[in-house]
Amino acid sequence: MDHGSRPGSELFERFGIRHVINASGTETVHGASRASNRVANAVSAVLPYWIEMAELQRAASEVIAKVTGAEAGFVTGCSAAGIAVGVAAAMTGADLGKVERLPDASGFRNRVVLQKGHEVNFGATVTQMIRIAGATPVEIGTATGCAAFQLEAAIDERTAAAVFVLSHHTVQSGLMDLKTFAAVCKAKGIPVIVDAAAEYDWPGMLRDGATAVVFSAQKAAAGTTAGVIAGSRDFIRACFYQERGIGRPMKAGKENVVGAITALDQWLQTDHKAVRKAEAARLDRAELQTDHKAVRKAEAARLDRAESLLQNIKGLRLEREPDPPGNPFDRLMLHVDPRVARISAFQLGQQLAAGKPKIVLRSLHTDRGYLLLDVRRIDDAELDLVVARIREILATVPADSKPVAPPTGGDLTQQGMARWLAR
């Protein structure tokens, strides 16, 4: 892939920024997703104009409702902001007096319950997003187990909301599922805010009892940077009110909103084609074969190709990992045997990232000896580059090389941030 041939590539040269081949996923730190030409054109088209933001948000609400099945929707700065805005809305409702007081929530219902196994770090922690709004997070259960009775016991007259996290970062067993969690909260009159940043079964989450679902416009939907909140009309109105309070520094500009709703409209139109096709074939709605299925088929074929190209490399063992939250795709696990390869999975990831272009594989589990290859955001030419670089690195490890384990905890993040702006 000749990255220099793409529109806008001259910016990389001008500012000395490396191109990235993202075989890791939709992490914000790597720019999340590529936006389509349709999204890019819509953003370019709106930039020269003044616009009434309340009207634009109202139009966004209509699109979000159609896509998700929610009553209404709202666009904010990012999905992390969506958590804070949603928590604030749960505490204040449509009361501007309360909105202006936050983050001072003294005297409000200001406790927010979540399962301890859902307190994860996505770049910051879920509980920090809750505290930004002025609320007090209440973690229940243990990191590996939580039951309905613990949720029931934690909800009291001071509880404003409950947060449920859908992510590969969370513990994937031993915790309550969304339907159980939401049922307990509904019985107690407590709204449920679902953090589903990179997930995309938004209608299913609402059917399972979510009051509001927060997701990223730039991840699964491949729009511009923004957070989408979809939910009940009254709750979304309260989210809009936060623009006069703690939501002000988290607001979305016209380009963010237009990019988000164009990406969602693109998603919606794809689904509509599938519905018409399914109805013409008299298929049951539960058996809909959406156009997204064709995308999944192409991704599966690319994964097959990746597995084939990476076969028979000394020190490398391949295995498929289904997506932990249950989305319909697999990643390829690259287990590195340091005794044979003479380097660790951590070192392989570091060397891939050090080159030009920078190649990024998911490295959350290098302490367990493997990297994850995600083919959803790369094309065949980029896959060839990834494979060639992996083969080159593993074939040229010096005979006297000693494997290096990854730093523990957040040491690597701290080291990277300390180097920022260093010369």
C-alpha positions in Angstrom: 0.0 0.0 0.0 1.4 3.3 -1.1 0.2 5.6 1.8 1.7 8.6 0.0 -0.8 8.2 -2.8 -3.8 8.9 -0.6 -5.5 12.3 -0.4 -4.0 14.3 2.5 -0.9 12.3 2.7 1.3 15.4 2.2 0.3 16.4 5.8 2.2 13.4 7.1 5.4 14.6 5.4 4.9 18.2 6.3 4.5 17.6 10.0 6.8 14.6 10.3 4.1 12.1 11.3 4.4 8.4 10.6 1.7 6.5 8.7 0.2 3.7 10.8 -1.0 0.3 9.7 -3.6 -0.4 12.4 -4.0 -4.2 12.9 -5.0 -3.7 16.5 -8.6 -2.4 16.4 -10.5 0.8 16.8 -8.5 2.4 19.7 -8.7 6.2 19.8 -5.0 6.4 20.3 -4.5 5.2 16.7 -7.3 7.4 15.2 -10.1 4.8 15.8 -11.3 4.2 12.2 -11.0 5.3 8.6 -13.9 7.5 7.6 -15.6 6.9 4.3 -15.4 9.5 1.5 -19.1 10.2 2.1 -18.4 11.2 5.8 -15.4 13.2 4.8 -17.3 15.1 2.1 -20.2 15.8 4.5 -17.8 17.3 7.0 -16.1 19.4 4.3 -19.5 20.6 3.1 -20.6 21.9 6.4 -17.4 23.6 7.6 -17.8 26.9 5.6 -21.3 27.6 7.1 -22.8 29.0 10.2 -25.4 26.6 11.7 -27.9 26.6 14.5 -26.5 23.8 16.7 -29.8 23.1 18.5 -31.4 22.4 15.1 -28.4 20.2 14.1 -28.7 18.2 17.3 -32.4 17.8 16.8 -31.7 16.4 13.3 -29.0 14.1 14.9 -31.6 12.9 17.4 -33.9 11.8 14.6 -31.1 9.8 12.8 -29.9 8.3 16.1 -33.4 7.2 16.9 -33.9 5.5 13.5 -30.6 3.7 13.8 -30.8 2.5 17.4 -34.5 2.2 18.0 -34.2 4.8 20.8 -36.7 7.6 21.4 -34.0 10.2 20.9 -30.3 10.8 20.7 -27.6 13.4 21.4 -24.0 13.9 20.1 -21.3 14.9 22.5 -17.5 15.2 22.3 -16.6 11.5 22.6 -18.0 8.3 24.3 -16.0 9.1 27.5 -17.8 12.4 27.6 -21.0 10.6 27.0 -20.6 8.7 30.3 -20.0 11.9 32.2 -22.9 13.7 30.5 -25.2 10.7 31.1 -24.3 10.5 34.8 -24.9 14.3 35.1 -28.3 14.0 33.4 -29.3 11.2 35.8 -28.5 13.6 38.8 -30.1 16.8 37.5 -32.8 15.9 35.0 -34.0 19.0 33.1 -33.3 21.3 36.1 -31.0 24.1 35.0 -30.4 25.1 38.6 -28.9 21.7 39.4 -27.1 21.6 36.1 -25.3 24.8 37.0 -24.2 23.4 40.3 -22.4 20.4 39.1 -19.8 19.0 39.8 -21.0 20.0 43.3 -23.7 17.3 43.7 -24.1 17.6 47.5 -27.7 17.1 48.4 -28.4 15.3 45.1 -29.0 11.7 44.5 -25.4 11.3 43.5 -24.3 7.6 43.9 -23.7 5.6 40.7 -23.4 1.8 40.9 -21.3 -0.4 38.7 -19.9 -3.9 38.9 -16.3 -4.0 40.1 -15.4 -6.1 37.0 -16.6 -3.2 34.9 -14.2 -0.7 36.4 -11.7 -0.7 33.4 -9.2 1.6 31.9 -9.9 2.5 28.3 -7.3 5.3 28.4 -8.8 6.6 31.6 -11.1 4.8 34.1 -14.8 4.5 34.0 -15.1 5.7 37.6 -13.2 8.8 36.7 -15.8 9.7 34.1 -18.4 9.2 36.8 -16.5 11.4 39.3 -16.1 14.2 36.6 -19.8 14.7 36.8 -19.7 15.1 40.6 -21.1 11.6 41.3 -19.7 9.0 43.7 -19.0 5.6 42.1 -20.1 2.6 44.1 -18.4 -0.7 43.0 -20.2 -3.9 43.8 -19.1 -7.5 43.9 -15.6 -8.6 43.2 -13.4 -8.3 40.1 -14.6 -11.8 39.0 -18.1 -12.1 40.4 -21.2 -10.1 41.0 -24.8 -11.1 41.6 -28.2 -9.5 41.5 -28.6 -9.4 45.3 -25.5 -7.3 45.6 -26.9 -4.8 43.1 -30.2 -4.7 45.0 -28.4 -4.1 48.3 -26.3 -1.3 46.9 -29.3 0.8 45.5 -30.7 3.2 48.1 -32.3 6.6 48.2 -29.1 8.3 47.2 -28.6 6.3 44.1 -28.9 8.3 40.9 -27.9 5.8 38.2 -26.2 2.5 37.4 -23.5 2.1 34.7 -23.0 -1.1 32.7 -19.9 -1.6 30.6 -19.8 -3.6 27.4 -16.1 -4.1 26.3 -13.4 -6.6 25.7 -11.6 -4.9 28.6 -14.1 -6.2 31.2 -14.1 -9.5 33.0 -16.1 -11.8 30.6 -17.5 -14.3 33.1 -19.0 -14.3 36.6 -20.8 -10.9 36.3 -24.4 -10.0 35.7 -25.5 -9.7 32.1 -27.2 -6.5 30.9 -30.7 -7.9 31.0 -30.4 -9.0 34.6 -28.7 -5.8 35.7 -31.3 -3.6 34.0 -34.2 -5.6 35.4 -33.0 -5.0 39.0 -32.4 -1.3 38.3 -35.8 -0.9 36.7 -37.6 -2.5 39.7 -35.8 0.1 41.8 -36.5 3.0 39.5 -32.9 3.6 38.6 -31.7 4.5 35.1 -29.1 2.3 33.4 -26.3 3.9 31.3 -24.5 1.5 29.1 -21.0 2.3 28.1 -20.7 0.5 24.7 -17.9 2.6 23.1 -16.7 0.2 20.4 -19.8 -2.1 20.3 -22.7 -1.9 17.8 -25.8 -3.9 18.8 -27.4 -0.7 20.1 -31.0 -1.8 19.5 -30.3 -5.0 21.4 -28.9 -3.1 24.4 -32.0 -0.9 24.6 -34.3 -4.0 24.3 -32.3 -5.5 27.2 -33.3 -2.6 29.4 -30.8 0.2 29.0 -32.1 3.7 29.6 -29.3 5.1 27.5 -26.6 3.6 25.4 -23.3 5.6 24.9 -21.1 4.7 21.9 -18.4 6.1 19.8 -19.2 7.7 16.4 -15.7 7.0 15.1 -15.3 3.3 16.0 -17.8 0.8 14.7 -19.7 3.5 12.8 -16.5 4.9 11.3 -17.5 8.6 11.6 -15.7 11.6 13.0 -14.7 11.9 16.6 -17.9 12.1 18.7 -19.9 10.3 21.3 -23.5 9.3 20.7 -26.0 8.9 23.5 -29.2 7.1 22.5 -32.1 6.6 24.9 -35.4 7.7 26.3 -36.7 11.2 25.3 -36.6 12.6 28.8 -33.2 11.3 29.6 -31.7 12.6 26.3 -33.3 16.0 27.0 -31.5 16.1 30.3 -28.3 15.2 28.5 -28.8 18.2 26.2 -29.2 20.4 29.3 -25.7 19.6 30.3 -24.5 21.9 27.5 -25.1 24.6 30.1 -23.0 22.9 32.7 -20.3 20.2 32.8 -21.1 19.2 29.3 -19.9 22.5 27.9 -16.2 21.5 27.6 -17.4 18.2 26.2 -19.6 19.6 23.4 -19.5 18.4 19.8 -18.9 21.0 17.0 -20.8 21.1 13.8 -18.2 18.9 12.0 -18.4 16.2 14.7 -22.2 16.1 14.6 -22.4 16.0 10.8 -19.7 13.4 10.6 -21.5 11.3 13.2 -25.0 11.4 11.7 -23.6 10.9 8.2 -21.8 7.7 9.4 -24.9 6.5 11.2 -27.1 7.3 8.2 -24.7 5.3 6.1 -25.1 2.4 8.6 -28.9 2.8 8.5 -29.1 2.7 4.7 -27.0 -0.5 4.6 -29.4 -2.1 7.1 -32.5 -0.9 5.1 -31.2 -2.7 2.0 -30.9 -5.9 4.0 -34.4 -5.5 5.4 -35.9 -5.1 2.0 -33.9 -8.1 0.7 -35.0 -10.2 3.7 -38.6 -9.2 3.4 -38.6 -10.0 -0.4 -37.3 -13.5 0.4 -39.9 -13.8 3.2 -37.2 -14.4 5.8 -38.0 -14.1 9.5 -36.5 -10.9 11.0 -34.4 -13.0 13.3 -32.7 -14.5 10.3 -31.9 -11.2 8.5 -28.8 -11.4 6.4 -27.6 -7.8 6.4 -25.2 -6.2 4.1 -23.0 -6.0 7.1 -22.8 -9.8 6.8 -21.0 -9.3 3.5 -18.5 -7.2 5.3 -18.0 -9.9 7.9 -17.5 -12.4 5.2 -14.7 -10.3 3.7 -13.1 -9.9 7.1 -13.3 -13.7 7.6 -11.6 -14.3 4.3 -8.8 -11.8 5.2 -8.3 -13.6 8.5 -8.0 -16.9 6.7 -5.4 -15.3 4.5 -3.5 -13.9 7.4 -3.4 -17.3 9.1 -2.2 -18.9 5.9 0.6 -16.3 5.4 1.8 -16.6 9.0 2.1 -20.4 9.0 5.4 -22.3 9.7 7.3 -19.5 11.4 9.7 -20.8 14.0 8.6 -19.6 17.5 5.2 -18.5 16.4 2.0 -20.3 17.1 -1.4 -19.2 15.8 -4.8 -19.4 17.4 -8.1 -17.7 16.7 -9.8 -15.7 19.5 -13.6 -14.9 19.2 -14.3 -11.3 20.2 -14.8 -11.4 24.0 -18.1 -9.3 24.1 -19.5 -11.6 21.5 -19.4 -9.4 18.3 -19.3 -11.6 15.1 -15.6 -11.7 14.3 -12.4 -13.3 15.4 -8.9 -12.0 15.9 -5.7 -14.0 15.3 -3.6 -14.7 18.3 0.2 -14.7 17.7 1.8 -16.7 20.5 5.5 -16.1 20.6 7.7 -18.7 22.2 10.7 -16.8 23.5 12.8 -19.9 23.9 12.6 -20.5 20.2 12.1 -17.0 18.8 14.7 -15.5 21.2 12.4 -12.5 21.6 9.2 -12.0 23.5 5.8 -11.0 22.2 6.4 -7.6 23.8 9.6 -7.1 21.8 7.9 -8.2 18.6 5.2 -5.6 19.1 7.7 -2.9 20.0 9.8 -3.6 16.8 6.7 -3.6 14.6 5.7 -0.2 16.1 9.2 1.3 15.7 9.3 1.1 11.9 7.9 3.2 9.0 5.1 2.8 8.6 4.3 2.1 12.2 2.6 -1.3 12.5 0.3 -1.7 15.5 -1.0 -5.1 16.8 -3.1 -5.3 19.9 -0.5 -5.7 22.7 -2.7 -5.8 25.9 -1.6 -9.4 26.6 2.1 -9.5 25.8 2.6 -10.4 29.5 0.8 -13.6 28.6 3.0 -14.2 25.6 0.8 -13.2 22.6 -0.2 -10.3 20.3 -3.6 -10.0 18.6 -4.0 -9.3 14.9 -7.2 -7.6 14.0 -7.8 -7.5 10.2 -11.0 -5.4 10.2 -9.4 -2.1 9.5 -6.6 -3.1 7.1 -6.7 -4.1 3.4 -4.8 -7.0 1.7 -1.8 -4.8 0.7 -1.4 -3.7 4.3 -1.8 -7.3 5.5 1.1 -8.2 3.2 3.2 -5.5 4.8 2.4 -6.7 8.3 3.2 -10.3 7.5 6.4 -9.4 5.7 7.6 -7.3 8.7 6.7 -10.1 11.2 8.7 -12.6 9.1 11.6 -10.2 8.8 11.8 -9.5 12.5 11.6 -13.1 13.6 14.1 -14.2 10.9 16.8 -11.7 11.9 16.9 -12.0 15.7 20.6 -12.1 16.8 21.7 -15.5 18.0 22.7 -14.0 21.4 19.4 -12.1 21.9 17.7 -12.4 25.2 13.9 -12.1 25.5 12.6 -9.1 27.5 9.4 -9.2 29.4 7.0 -6.2 29.2 7.0 -3.6 32.0 4.4 -4.2 34.6 1.3 -2.2 35.3 1.2 1.3 33.7 4.9 1.7 33.5 5.0 1.6 29.7 2.3 4.2 29.4 4.1 6.4 31.9 7.4 6.1 30.0 5.7 6.9 26.7 4.0 10.0 28.1 7.2 11.2 29.6 8.9 11.1 26.2 6.2 13.3 24.6 7.8 16.6 23.4 11.2 15.3 24.5 13.9 15.9 21.9 
